[in-house]
Amino acid sequence: MRYIEFVYLILALMCLVFLATEWGNLPTRAMVSMLVATGIFSFMFAFRRGQRLRMEARYEAEMRELEEMEEEDDDVADRDEPEAEAPKA
């Protein structure tokens, strides 16, 4: 998922480079279309990046919560085990 967001960034940069090199040769309609495409690609880059960061943070929080629950279960299991009695001689 990390690579897809950079595809959007590369496409936005390609559109900007194309616009910069062909600015005087393109009709107005094509320039507007390229600017809209650049805006959409930039938005998608930011959106996907934000989604990925939120998902990673959520995953890390869930993993920490599971580790804490496992530690609590281990502590409870240690307390519940009866102590071994010494053998009577």
Secondary structure by P-SEA (a helix, b strand, c coil): caaaaaaaaaaaaaaaaaaaaacccccaaaaaaaaaaaaaaaaaaaaaaaaaaaaaaaaaaaaaaaaaaaaaaaaaaaaaccccccccc
